[in-house]
Amino acid sequence: MLMTWGTSPKRGQKMRLKAQLATLLVAQLLTLVVTLLLSLMLRASGRAVPPAGFAIFGAVTLIMAYRWVRVDAKKAFVAAVDAGEVGIDGSPPRVNYILPICSRRWLVLLYVQLHPELIDGDCA
């Protein structure tokens, strides 16, 4: 079964916002896990780190994790297109389908949701 879409400009904006929020939540989860692990390691070694240090570390890690998820989604989409798991055509390109067996499917779908103009040109 192939997945196809059609959408309106307002719906495209909502889709993009939901995808950005999902990306932010994943980045926040990664940041919390890394900060927790760092905190546990420092506590086990007997070192004390001021709260401002953790705040700066958390902010920088969140920004880097957010960017990492977006870049990884783009790489997954490009790889899926190259492998024929995502069908695109036209100029500007439009997504026709995404195969159910698409590798890294969640990231491919995230990329499409972050770029609803790939579904419908009126969303740009």
FENTAJO-V336578 format. One record per helix or strand of 2 or more residues. SS is the DSSP state (A for helix, B for strand). FROM is the first residue (numbers start at 1). TO is the last residue. If there is no record, write none. Layout:
# FENTAJO-V336578
SS_FROM_TO ; SS_FROM_TO
This chain:
# FENTAJO-V336578
A_9_45 ; A_51_83 ; B_86_89 ; B_94_98 ; A_105_114 ; A_116_118 ; A_121_123
